[in-house]
Structure formats: C-alpha cells, structure tokens
Amino acid sequence: MGLPKLKHWGTGWLIAVLVFSSGCSLPSPFADTGKKEVSPSKAEESKPEDSGKSESSVQLEQIPSALKDLQHIREGAGRYGGDAYDLNKIRPELKKIPKYVNADELHKRLLNLMAEDYRPSIHALETFDTSIIDVADGPGGIRALKVPESQEVNIMILLDSSGSMADKVKGGVKMDLAKKAVKEFASNMPEGANVSLVVYGHKGSNAGADKKVSCESIEEIYPLAAYDGKTFQGSLDKFQPTGWTPLAGSMKLAQEKLASHTGSNVQNIVYVVSDGVETCDGDPVKAAEELNESNMKAVVNIIGFDVDNEGQKALKEVADAGGGTYKTVGSKVGLQEYFEGEYDRLYDQWGKWARDHYDKAQYVASIKYDRAGNLKQALYEQAEKEKHHLYAATEYLKEKHDFDYDVISEVQSRIYERRDTLQSYSIDQRDALQVEVIEKRDQIQNKVTNKRDTEQNELSNSR
C-alpha cells in the first residue's frame, strides 16, 4: 500500500503505490515434470533493499527476539539454498539421509541443504533508517525574526550623504526620507542580528576644492552590533548631505569591517542607499564583486533613490557584481515600499521554505514507506519459497523412500511454523517501520508549517 498522506498544500509529489502479490501455490520441484530447474521466484527477483552488504558478507550481531528459536538463521544459506538451489544435486543428497532418523535430525539436515539466507533481509529491516530530512533554519535573505544561536547575521547599511541627497522629491528631502526609512528597516531586523551604518560623502562640499576631503569621508557611525534605537538615531543625527560620492570606498570599508565574519554559519548582507553613481574615481563594480567573492561572501543590494537612467544602469551593474538586486525608487512612498518589500519577500520565502520542506518530507517518507514494504515482501516470499522447497523434500522422502509418516508430519509442522514465524516477523517489522516513518514525516511537516505560521505572523505584526 502507499504512504498515507496528510491534507496539505503546495506542489505534490507522485507517490508510488505498491500492490503486494499474495503467496501462490507452487508446483513441487520434486515432481516429475520433465524440467530440471524451476523458474526463479519473485523473491529472487526482488532482492532485499538497503542492506548495504552482499549476502555472503552480512553477519548478524544479534538474532531478533522473534526469531531466536529458529534454526539456521545466523549460518546463512544451506548448501543448495537460495541461488544455489539445484534439484539434480539435492536429490542425491536426500538419498543419503538414513531412513530412520528422528524429526530433529531430519529437519536439521534439510535446513543444511536448502535453508535460505535471511541475514541480508533481517539486517536491512533491523537497521532501516526511518529519518526523513533535515530542516534548515529558514529561507535565504534575512532568515528570521530571531537569529538561531548557531547562526550569525550581519547587515551593513551604506548611506550616501553626498550633496545631491539634500534635494527634494515627492514626500520630502531625500536625506530625511532615507534616514527615516533606514531607521525603520534597522529596527525591524531579526532579533540577534548585527546592524552597521556607514555614511559616505558627509564632509566637505560638492565643490571641486573639497573633492579630496569629501571622497575620503567614509565612516562607520554605528559599529556592527545589535540594534539599539536611541544610539542608532544619535548616529543618524551626526551628519547632513554635503559632498561627493565615494561609493567604491564605502564598500571597501564594509569589506574591512566584515573580514573577520566568515564561515558557513555567517550571513553578510549589504544595503546601499544612493542617489547617484561613483564620483570619486573608484570602481564600485570591482568593489562589489570583491565583497561578494571574498571569504565573507557578502551580498550587495542597491537602492537607487531618484536616479536617472544612466545612473540606474551603472548601479544595477554594481548590484549584479555584488550578487544582489537593484531597485530604483523616486519618492518617500517608493523608499518605504522597498524596505517593506524586503519583509514581503521574506514572508513569501517562509511560505516557499515550508512548502519545499513539507513536500520533500512527503516524498522521502513515501520512498521509505514503500521500501519498508519491499523489504517485508522480499523476506515474506523468501520464507514461502523455502517452505515450498523443504516441504517438497519431505514429500519426496515419504513417497519415494518410505520415511516414517509421523517423523515427516512433525518435520512438516516445523517447516510451516518456521515459515509463519519469519513471515510474521517481516510483517511486524514493516508495520513498525512504516508507522515510524509516518510519525517522523508528520513531525517535520507540523514543524515547518508551525514555523512558517509563527514567522509570517510576526512579520505581519511588525509592520
């Protein structure tokens, strides 16, 4: 049967549904059919999965308690068991068995000849991995409203304070609007994230005589740390738009500040708010590329504030080089919408993150659910085949060699009991494994949906 599904949303995965065949009666291999060999059974065609070892190399450290009373489990296949089964070689061996052996001895001899090797199937069932998937902390970008203790998120805001930022746009003065939007954005950063504010072009003037001093005015006025509203506002109050635009230099400073913040658990994001292109003879494309390709792997996003077409093209090249995005805004509303859009993007990313995990959990669970069923079926049919071979041998001895009826009956009873024990074990193991797979799938799917709902609700409430 297929894996039971939860009612869920998102892209569905096709789940293979296996229909297990019921055991069919087999013709006796000892009957005079004129054929020297029998066709391989379904169990031979469906080798146990997941054992990870060849039949000859599998050694059971411990026999499952349900099978501890069965003979010839740890030893593996009999001399002509499994793929070595050969009727022409078995018949002469059966003739060698003394006619008056007791049931214990006859059963033992038959197993030594024709027992199946159950070790790979048992090993696979006993060591079956029911784990589903690892759940990531969250989507890319600003991952969450609370940064996990094992993670580090650093957000650097580079704010253009060149003279043109004193110009007015719809809604107010560009610099006033930028400061307000930047503060609101920083205040809504994930709990545990570090924020830095770098201002550039805030000294001198935009006159040629002041170019040198202005192009060298690049300052981290709010050092990389957790956000503190009062201190951050104090930093914003320290400068006004006056000079040139050392965009490349500001990104070089960001690279210096982030140099020690590297590793797979570190995420560095740079936001540049600027109303124009580089005017200090630097190479911002190269600077952005170095930031992105350095050990800190920072992503550089550019917000172009009231920029002309030529400037937009230049700033987009910078964002592309920095592995980020470029967005142009032309008013108070546009700037607010950009930063609000970052939260909308994150809101949507949480939805996609949850859907991806949910569907992947469903897919992996369906594979493992069916695999447990396949393992059960392989052992089940293997036990049926062994029973058929052993039973046919006892009938051959009884009819062709006049073995004692009571002894044969006792051995046949043991053969059926052995078959039933093995098949019951395979069913019980399959059921237990499939239940565990479903439980773990449900745990992951509930976890990601709850996480999504929590994060999206907090994003909505923070707006």
PyMOL commands that set and color helices and strands:
alter all, ss='L'
color gray80, all
select helices_A, chain A and resi 42-45+55-57+65-67+82-84+87-95+103-114+119-126+163-166+174-187+208-215+229-236+247-258+284-293+309-321+332-401+405-462
alter helices_A, ss='H'
color red, helices_A
select strands_A, chain A and resi 152-160+168-169+172-173+194-200+218-225+266-274+299-305+323-329
alter strands_A, ss='S'
color yellow, strands_A
deselect
rebuild
show_as cartoon
